[in-house]
Amino acid sequence: MNKFKDKSFKTITYVSSLFVIIFLFGIIASIFYEGLPIFQHVSLKDFLFNTAWHPTHDTPDFGIFSLIIGSLLVTLGALLIAIPLGLGSAIYISEIAAQNTREILKPLIELLAGIPSVIYGLFGMAFLSPFLIKTFKIPTGLNLFSASIILGIMVVPIISSLSEDALSSVPKNLREASLALGANKWETIIKVVVPASRSGIFNSIILGFGRAIGETMVVLMVAGGAAQIPKNIFQPIRPMPATVAAEMGETVIGSPHFHALFGISIILFIITFLTILITEFAIRRRKK
């Protein structure tokens, strides 16, 4: 009976893993199948480095450089907010907070990850955008700055949770040795604990980058929707995921516009894939 249960369990897990692999390769194949035909209408160089995105004009332009820059800028802005907050909260929870405080704060921070992204978008549109308009006297609050703030808050739980795990995994004897040599608690944290867990912290930042650059709903609702390279942080932008989400429902299947949106998806897939590769490389290097 036990042998039958073991065999059944192995069979179920094997079949499940096989289906996951099949679905994964099916998704990848469909993206490339629908995206590659765009290069029959525009060269790879123009697609990547032309700033004009006018897919519905009589003479359409399929340049996504402004969309790439928009994605990178809003992701960079989000990380500038999320890294200090995430790493600071991780250090406090792991090294400073009392046990009772730690048990309260960590679930609260991780709760941010469970809030639907549309709620963040609504908060940005209803509260943050009017606040920015009144504070900075700008014509619109839906811009690079507001999208970075909201997206940064969304990334905090990833960086905080993974960094806290990395900090907690540092052996206790390293802390004790540092204190025994005369270092105070702050010096021990900055010069011993954080450097010892830098690979784990780096992994959390890379995963946060992957989360931020692929986010769709928040940037669709809060970024402003203008396909341009912004001259300042208060100008609207349109990242790549927002473009795909906003325009896919209005395109004709099989049209150059349709294939161009899948071409954007290919670029997003490559960026995300490279992010995962870097993370895996860092994890394996850490284990060695």
N, C-alpha and C positions, 0 to 999 in steps of 0.2 A: 504493500500500500504506500509506504513511504517512497519507494523507488518510483512508483507511478506519479506521485505528487511532485517529486523532484523533476522527473522527465517532463511532466505537463508544464511546470513552471518555466523550465528552460526553453521549451517550445514556444510558450506564449511570449516570453521576453525576446527570443530570437526573432519571431515573426513581427513583434512590435518594432524592434530595432530596424528590421528590414524595411518595414513600411515607412518609417521615419526617413531613412536614407532615400527611398524611392520618391517620396514626396519632396524632399529637399532638392534632389537632382531634377525633378519635374518642374519645380518652381524656377530653378536656375535656367533650365533649358528653355522654358517659356519666355522668360525675360529676354534672353539673348535672341531667341527666334523672332520675337516681335520688335526688338530694339535695333538689331543690326541692319535691317533694310533702310533705316534713315540715312545710312552712309552711301546709298545710291543717289540721294538728293543733295547731300552736303558732305564736304570732306571732314575727316576727323579733326583736322586743324581748325577749320571754321566752326565746327560744332563746339569745340572746347574753348576756343579763344576769341570768338566773335561775341560782342556784348549785346547785339541786337536780337531780341526774342520777340518776333512778330509772326507767329505761326498761322494766323488767320488772314494776313494780307494777301492781296492778289499776287504779289511776289514775296512769298514768305521768307522770313529770316529765322534760322534755327541755331542761334548762338546762345550758349548757356553759361558763358564766362561770368556774367553778372549774377546768375543764379548760384554758381559755385562760390563766388566771393561772398554773396549773401549768406550762404550756409556756413562758410568758414568763419565769417565775422560774428554771426550770432552764436555759434558754438564757442568761439574764443571768449566772447563776452560772458557767456554762461559759465565757462570754466573759471574765469576771473572772479566770479561771484561764488561758485560752488566749491572751489578748492580751499579758500580760507575758511569758509563756514564748515565744510565737511571735515577737513583735516583738524580744525580747531575743536569741533565737537567730539571727534574721535579721540583726540588727545585728552580732553577733559573727562570723557566717559571712561577711558582705559586707565588713565594715570592719576587723576585728581579726585574725581567724584567718589563719594561714599557708596557702599553697596546698594543701599536703599535708593539713593538718587540715580545710580546707574540703571537699576531695574525699571525706573520710571522713564528716564530720558531716552534710552535706546529704543524701546517700542514706539515712543512718540515720534522720533525721527524717522523710523522705518515706516510709520503710518503715512508719511508724506508720499511714499512710493505707491501706496494703495489708492490714492485719490485719482479719479479719472482725469485724463489730460484736458478734457473739455471743461472741467470745473476750473482748472487753472486758467484756461482761455477766457472763460466768463469773468473770472476775477480780474484778469488783465484788462478786459474791455470795459467792465462796469466800474471798477474802482481805481486801478493803477493808471489807466489812460487819462481820465479826467484830472487826477491828481497831478500828473506830469504836465498837462496843459496849463493848469493854474499856476504851478510852481515855476516852470521854465518859460511860460508865455510862448509856447510853440503851437503851430496850427493843428497838429494832430498828435495824439498820444500813442497811436499805433505805429511803432517804429522799431529800429534796431535796439534801442536802449530798453524799451519795455519788454520786448521779446527776450532779450538776454537776461533780464531780471527774473521773469517767470520761468524760463528754461533753466536758469541756474538753480532756482529753488527746487525744481523737479530733480535735478542731478545730485543734490546734496545727500539724499539717503544712500545712493550707491557709493559715493566716495566715503561718506562717514562710516557706513557699516563695514565695508571691506577694509578700510584703513584701521578701524578699531580692532578687527580680527587680526590684522598684521601686527599691530602694536601689542596686543595681548599675547601673541605667540612668542614674543621676545623672552628668552629665559630670565627668570627672576634673579639668578646669580650675577647677571650683567649689571642690573640695577644696584644690587648690594655691593658689588665691587666698586662701582662708581661712587656710591655714598661713602664707602670705607676709605676711599682715596681723598675725601674732603669735598667732593662736589655736592652742591645742594640739589634739591629735587628738580628745579627748573633746568639746571645745567645737565643733570642726568637725562632728562627727557629730550632736550635739544641735541646734546652731543653723543648720547649713547643709544637711547631707545629709538628715536626717529631714524638715525642712520642705519641701525640694525634692521629696521623694517621698511627700508626705502623701496625695495622691489615690490612688496605688497602694496605700498602706497602708490607707486607708479602704475601698477596694474589697475588700481581703483580709478585713477585719473584717465587711463586709456579707455576703460569700460564706460566711464562717464562721458568721454568724448564720443564714443560710439552711440551711446544713448541720446546724446544731445543732437548730433548731426542727422539722426534718422527720425527725430520727432516731427510729427506732421500737424496735429491739431492745434497746438499752441502757436506755432509760427504761422499757420493759416489764419488764425483768428486775431493775432496780436501784432504781427510783423508789418502789416500795412499793405502788402501785396503789390508793390511796385518793383518791376524787373529792372533794377538799376544798381549801379555801384554807388553807395551812399558817400556823400562828402563829409557828413558828420553823423554822430550817433543818434541824432533826432530825426533822421530821414527814414522813410519807409523802405523796406526791402522785400524781396521774395526769395526765400530759400528753395532749394530743389524739391524737398518733400511737399511743400505747400503748392508748388506749381503742378506737380502730378495730381495731387488731391483736388485742386481747384478746376483743372481743365480736362481731366480724363472723362468725366461724365458728359462733356459737350463735344467730344471729338467723334469723327466718323471712323468706324473700325476699318483698318487697312489704309487710312490716309497717312501722308507724311507727318502730319501733326500727331497722330496716334503713335506712329513709330518713334517720333522724337521724344515723346513722354516715356516710352519704354527705354529709349537711349539714356535719358536722365536716370532711370532706375538702374541701368547697368553701371553708371558712374557711382551711384550711391552704394550699390552692391560691392563694387571694387573697393571703395573707401572702407566700408564696414568689414570686408574680408581681410584687408590689410591690417585693420585695427585688431581683429581677432588673432591674426598671425603674430603680431607684435606682442600681444598679451601672452599667448602660448609660449612664445620664445622666452619671454621674461620669466614665466613660471617655471619652465624647465631649467633655465639657467639658475634660478634660485634654488631648486631642488638639488642640483649638482653641487 
